[in-house]
Amino acid sequence: MRKLVYLLLVLFISSPLFGQVDTLNSKKNDTLTYRILKSDGGEFVGKILEQDEREVLFLTTDGRRIIIPQYVIEKIETVDVSQFNTKGDFIGEDKFATRYFITTNGLPINKGEHYIQWNLFGPDIEFGVGKNLGVGIMTSWMGIPIIGTIKKSWRLSENSQFAIGALVGTGSWGLPEYGGALPYGTLSFGNRSANIAFSGGYGALALDGNFEGRTLSSVAGMVKISPKISLIFDSFILLPGPMRTETVTHSTYEYNPSTMQNEYITYTTQVERRNPGGALLVPGIRWHQDEGKAVQFGFAGIIADGEILPVPIPMVQRYRSL
């Protein structure tokens, strides 16, 4: 009898320990899909069958069972069904899905995630500083101009977002008399694998106390078609300015019958004018070289006066996570 009581007491005391070991080692009932990133840049996608402090038993999406040592694992993250294509192949998120070539969308930069975009003309650095809040700074290699950015995002539904933001800049040391601001709003649909955005704002430029502004808009989108490739489209549309009346004077040298001599005569007329609109269209491709590294190429065209003019210099940008 005493042996039975002793055995039951041992089982009672040991049961929490057995429970902990089972929780650590077994994930047989886990239905989530995981992505394991290795320290050498490799990755696996599939199910975690078992794991302990030394290794992970992993079932890949193509049916292989592999053992991965814990010391080579850099990160384990869950993946959503939206990150697979219709064939069941894993595509994944675009690390830089919040940006196109020029414009942005309603998706936020996650807190603590920062990146730099290297352009031919200079750098653009963005920081995720709070919940759905990002700030940044961009400039040229000469430091002219210097532009600060800020964007706050809200999630409207599972696949829709809204953001408001602004760009505020100065001509800095080279052109201190220049300044400008571009407040904007953007509505986007999709996720970090595929999205489309509609944006609008008002750009104002100040020079020696004189202000001139224009309404701006944009339609942009991206879709990641493979683990390494995203297709990007961006646009920057300058709407026509408002009609304005201007006084135009011109002088001609002609015969004056009143004086019976040739002399300069000045005429004054009123004309209606407006600043014409135009657009910059940039289709391109983004190549994901590694986790947190990408380079993209764009081939821009300008629409002006009813004509499409190609830009001879391609847009080349490099992204790096910080």
C-alpha positions as CSV (number, residue, x, y, z in Angstrom):
1,M,0.0,0.0,0.0
2,R,2.8,2.3,0.9
3,K,4.5,1.6,-2.5
4,L,1.2,2.6,-4.3
5,V,0.9,5.9,-2.3
6,Y,4.6,6.6,-3.0
7,L,4.2,6.0,-6.7
8,L,1.1,8.2,-7.0
9,L,2.9,11.0,-5.1
10,V,5.9,10.8,-7.5
11,L,3.6,11.0,-10.5
12,F,1.7,13.9,-9.0
13,I,4.9,15.9,-8.4
14,S,6.4,15.0,-11.8
15,S,3.4,15.7,-13.9
16,P,4.1,19.5,-14.4
17,L,7.6,18.6,-15.5
18,F,6.3,16.1,-18.0
19,G,3.9,18.7,-19.2
20,Q,6.7,21.2,-19.8
21,V,8.8,18.7,-21.8
22,D,5.8,17.8,-23.9
23,T,5.0,21.4,-24.7
24,L,8.6,22.1,-25.6
25,N,9.2,19.0,-27.8
26,S,5.9,18.4,-29.5
27,K,4.0,20.6,-32.0
28,K,2.0,17.8,-33.6
29,N,-1.3,19.7,-33.1
30,D,0.2,23.0,-34.4
31,T,-1.6,23.9,-37.7
32,L,0.3,27.1,-38.3
33,T,2.8,27.5,-41.2
34,Y,6.2,28.8,-40.3
35,R,9.2,30.4,-42.1
36,I,12.6,29.6,-40.6
37,L,15.4,32.0,-41.5
38,K,18.9,30.7,-41.1
39,S,22.0,32.8,-40.2
40,D,23.5,32.0,-43.6
41,G,20.6,33.5,-45.5
42,G,18.8,30.3,-46.2
43,E,15.1,29.7,-45.4
44,F,12.6,26.9,-45.0
45,V,8.8,27.1,-45.1
46,G,6.5,24.5,-43.6
47,K,5.3,22.9,-40.4
48,I,7.2,22.5,-37.1
49,L,6.7,18.9,-36.0
50,E,8.8,18.9,-32.9
51,Q,11.4,21.2,-31.3
52,D,13.6,21.4,-28.2
53,E,16.5,23.5,-27.1
54,R,18.9,21.8,-29.5
55,E,17.0,21.3,-32.8
56,V,13.8,21.6,-34.8
57,L,12.1,18.8,-36.7
58,F,10.6,20.5,-39.7
59,L,8.2,19.4,-42.5
60,T,8.8,21.5,-45.6
61,T,6.1,22.4,-48.1
62,D,7.5,19.9,-50.6
63,G,7.2,17.1,-48.0
64,R,10.8,16.8,-46.7
65,R,11.4,16.1,-43.0
66,I,14.6,17.9,-41.9
67,I,16.3,18.5,-38.6
68,I,17.5,22.1,-38.2
69,P,20.0,22.9,-35.3
70,Q,18.8,25.8,-33.1
71,Y,22.2,27.5,-33.3
72,V,21.8,28.1,-37.1
73,I,18.3,29.6,-36.8
74,E,18.1,33.4,-36.9
75,K,14.4,33.8,-36.8
76,I,11.2,31.8,-36.8
77,E,8.0,33.6,-38.0
78,T,4.5,32.6,-38.9
79,V,3.3,33.1,-42.5
80,D,-0.2,33.8,-43.7
81,V,-2.1,32.0,-46.5
82,S,-2.0,35.3,-48.5
83,Q,1.8,34.8,-48.9
84,F,1.3,31.7,-51.1
85,N,0.3,31.9,-54.8
86,T,-2.5,29.9,-56.4
87,K,-0.2,27.0,-57.0
88,G,0.7,26.8,-53.3
89,D,4.2,28.1,-53.7
90,F,5.5,30.4,-51.0
91,I,6.0,34.0,-52.2
92,G,6.3,35.8,-48.9
93,E,5.9,39.5,-48.1
94,D,7.8,42.3,-49.7
95,K,10.1,43.7,-47.1
96,F,9.7,47.2,-48.6
97,A,6.0,47.0,-49.5
98,T,5.3,50.5,-48.0
99,R,7.2,52.2,-50.8
100,Y,7.1,52.3,-54.6
101,F,9.6,54.5,-56.5
102,I,8.5,57.9,-55.2
103,T,5.2,57.6,-53.4
104,T,4.0,55.6,-50.4
105,N,0.8,53.8,-49.3
106,G,-1.3,53.3,-46.2
107,L,0.7,50.4,-44.9
108,P,2.8,51.4,-41.9
109,I,6.5,50.8,-41.2
110,N,6.5,48.5,-38.2
111,K,7.9,50.0,-35.0
112,G,11.6,49.3,-34.8
113,E,12.0,48.5,-38.5
114,H,14.1,51.1,-40.4
115,Y,15.5,51.2,-43.9
116,I,17.5,53.4,-46.3
117,Q,16.7,53.9,-49.9
118,W,19.8,54.8,-52.0
119,N,18.9,56.9,-55.1
120,L,21.2,58.2,-57.8
121,F,20.6,61.7,-56.4
122,G,21.0,60.9,-52.7
123,P,19.7,58.9,-49.7
124,D,16.2,58.6,-48.2
125,I,16.2,57.1,-44.6
126,E,12.9,56.1,-42.9
127,F,12.3,55.0,-39.3
128,G,9.5,53.2,-37.7
129,V,9.3,55.1,-34.4
130,G,5.9,54.2,-33.0
131,K,2.7,52.2,-33.6
132,N,1.9,52.8,-37.3
133,L,4.1,56.0,-37.2
134,G,7.1,56.6,-39.4
135,V,9.4,59.5,-39.8
136,G,12.3,60.1,-42.2
137,I,14.7,62.4,-44.0
138,M,15.8,62.6,-47.6
139,T,18.4,64.8,-49.3
140,S,20.9,64.9,-52.2
141,W,24.6,64.2,-52.1
142,M,25.2,67.9,-51.8
143,G,22.6,68.4,-49.0
144,I,20.3,70.5,-51.2
145,P,17.4,70.3,-50.4
146,I,16.8,68.6,-47.0
147,I,13.3,67.2,-46.7
148,G,11.7,65.7,-43.5
149,T,8.8,63.2,-43.8
150,I,6.2,61.9,-41.4
151,K,3.3,59.3,-41.9
152,K,0.6,58.0,-39.7
153,S,-1.4,55.0,-40.8
154,W,-4.7,53.4,-39.7
155,R,-6.0,50.0,-40.6
156,L,-9.6,50.3,-41.9
157,S,-10.2,46.6,-42.5
158,E,-8.2,43.4,-43.1
159,N,-7.1,44.6,-46.6
160,S,-7.5,48.4,-46.5
161,Q,-5.5,51.1,-45.0
162,F,-5.5,54.9,-44.7
163,A,-2.6,57.3,-44.0
164,I,-1.9,61.0,-43.7
165,G,1.5,62.5,-43.9
166,A,3.6,65.4,-45.0
167,L,6.9,66.3,-46.6
168,V,8.5,69.6,-45.4
169,G,11.7,70.8,-46.9
170,T,14.2,73.6,-47.2
171,G,16.9,74.6,-49.7
172,S,19.3,74.3,-46.7
173,W,22.7,76.0,-47.0
174,G,22.7,76.3,-50.8
175,L,19.2,77.8,-51.3
176,P,18.0,79.1,-47.9
177,E,15.4,81.3,-49.5
178,Y,13.5,78.3,-50.8
179,G,11.1,76.2,-48.7
180,G,8.1,73.9,-49.4
181,A,5.6,71.5,-48.0
182,L,3.5,68.6,-49.3
183,P,0.7,67.4,-47.0
184,Y,-1.0,64.3,-48.4
185,G,-3.5,61.5,-47.8
186,T,-3.4,58.0,-49.2
187,L,-5.9,55.1,-49.4
188,S,-4.6,51.7,-50.2
189,F,-6.0,48.2,-50.6
190,G,-4.1,44.9,-50.2
191,N,-1.3,43.6,-48.1
192,R,2.5,43.4,-48.1
193,S,2.5,41.0,-51.0
194,A,0.2,42.9,-53.3
195,N,-1.4,46.3,-53.0
196,I,-2.7,49.4,-54.8
197,A,-2.8,53.0,-53.5
198,F,-4.6,56.2,-54.4
199,S,-3.0,59.4,-53.1
200,G,-3.6,63.1,-53.2
201,G,-2.0,66.2,-51.8
202,Y,-1.1,69.9,-52.2
203,G,2.4,71.0,-52.9
204,A,3.4,74.5,-51.9
205,L,6.7,76.2,-52.7
206,A,7.8,79.4,-51.0
207,L,10.4,81.8,-52.4
208,D,11.1,85.1,-50.6
209,G,7.7,85.2,-49.1
210,N,5.9,84.3,-52.4
211,F,3.9,81.1,-52.5
212,E,2.8,78.9,-55.4
213,G,0.9,75.7,-55.0
214,R,-0.4,72.8,-57.1
215,T,-2.7,69.9,-56.5
216,L,-0.9,66.5,-56.9
217,S,-2.2,63.0,-57.1
218,S,-0.9,59.5,-57.6
219,V,-1.9,55.9,-58.5
220,A,0.6,53.2,-57.6
221,G,0.8,49.5,-56.9
222,M,3.0,46.5,-56.4
223,V,2.7,42.7,-56.5
224,K,5.3,40.1,-55.5
225,I,5.3,37.4,-58.1
226,S,8.1,35.2,-56.8
227,P,10.3,35.0,-53.7
228,K,12.8,37.3,-55.5
229,I,10.8,39.5,-57.8
230,S,8.2,42.3,-57.3
231,L,6.6,44.3,-60.0
232,I,6.2,48.0,-59.2
233,F,4.3,50.8,-60.8
234,D,4.3,54.4,-59.6
235,S,3.0,57.7,-60.9
236,F,3.2,61.4,-60.0
237,I,0.4,63.4,-61.5
238,L,0.5,67.3,-61.6
239,L,-3.1,68.5,-62.1
240,P,-3.6,71.7,-64.2
241,G,-3.6,74.9,-62.2
242,P,-6.6,77.3,-61.8
243,M,-7.5,79.8,-64.5
244,R,-6.1,83.2,-63.9
245,T,-6.3,86.6,-65.8
246,E,-3.0,88.2,-66.8
247,T,-2.4,91.6,-68.3
248,V,-0.1,91.4,-71.3
249,T,1.6,94.4,-73.0
250,H,3.5,94.6,-76.2
251,S,5.0,97.4,-78.3
252,T,5.2,97.7,-82.1
253,Y,7.0,100.2,-84.3
254,E,4.4,101.5,-86.8
255,Y,3.0,104.6,-88.4
256,N,0.9,107.0,-86.2
257,P,-1.6,108.9,-88.4
258,S,-2.0,111.5,-85.6
259,T,1.6,112.5,-85.6
260,M,2.3,111.3,-89.2
261,Q,5.4,109.6,-87.9
262,N,6.6,106.1,-87.3
263,E,6.9,105.4,-83.5
264,Y,6.5,102.8,-80.8
265,I,2.9,102.1,-79.8
266,T,2.1,100.0,-76.7
267,Y,-1.0,97.7,-76.6
268,T,-2.5,96.2,-73.4
269,T,-4.7,93.0,-73.5
270,Q,-6.2,90.7,-70.9
271,V,-5.6,86.9,-71.4
272,E,-6.8,83.8,-69.5
273,R,-4.0,81.4,-68.6
274,R,-3.4,78.3,-66.4
275,N,-0.4,76.2,-65.6
276,P,-0.6,73.0,-67.6
277,G,-0.7,69.6,-66.0
278,G,1.6,66.6,-66.5
279,A,2.5,63.2,-65.2
280,L,5.5,61.1,-64.4
281,L,4.9,57.3,-64.9
282,V,7.4,54.8,-63.6
283,P,6.9,51.0,-64.2
284,G,9.7,48.8,-62.9
285,I,10.9,45.7,-61.2
286,R,12.3,45.1,-57.6
287,W,14.8,42.3,-57.1
288,H,15.0,40.9,-53.6
289,Q,18.7,40.0,-53.2
290,D,18.5,38.8,-49.6
291,E,16.5,39.3,-46.4
292,G,16.5,43.1,-46.0
293,K,18.2,43.8,-49.3
294,A,16.7,44.8,-52.6
295,V,17.4,46.8,-55.8
296,Q,14.8,48.2,-58.2
297,F,14.9,49.5,-61.7
298,G,12.4,51.8,-63.3
299,F,11.9,53.2,-66.8
300,A,10.2,56.6,-66.5
301,G,8.1,58.5,-69.0
302,I,6.7,62.1,-68.8
303,I,3.3,63.1,-70.2
304,A,3.3,66.8,-71.2
305,D,1.3,68.7,-73.8
306,G,-0.4,65.5,-75.0
307,E,2.9,63.7,-75.6
308,I,4.8,60.9,-73.8
309,L,8.5,61.6,-73.5
310,P,10.8,58.8,-72.3
311,V,13.4,59.7,-69.7
312,P,16.7,58.5,-71.0
313,I,18.2,57.8,-67.5
314,P,16.6,54.8,-65.7
315,M,15.6,55.1,-62.0
316,V,17.9,52.8,-59.9
317,Q,17.3,52.5,-56.2
318,R,18.7,50.2,-53.5
319,Y,17.0,49.3,-50.3
320,R,18.7,48.2,-47.1
321,S,17.2,47.4,-43.7
322,L,18.9,49.2,-40.8
